């Protein structure tokens, strides 16, 4: 059951990537279905998207001069655990 659970991620923008004073911030949160669409919402609530992959969200938030974007997964696949007592 856990192998088909959606995965939560953040889209993080980084300025001055690779430099000692690089700075990053979360610009969007996303939920990736195991074999379906990816849902993304910007932290300001204005951007809401349904995309084919989390990587598409990165492309949407990249492209400003000096700014890169990357995915940050909040958990490894299959890392969640289910308490058997609660499942009953």
Protein Blocks (a to p, Z undefined) as FASTA:
>chain_A
ZZmgccdddddddehihiakbccddfbdcdddfklccddddfklmaccddfbfklmmmmm
goiehiacddddfbdehkaccdfklmZZ
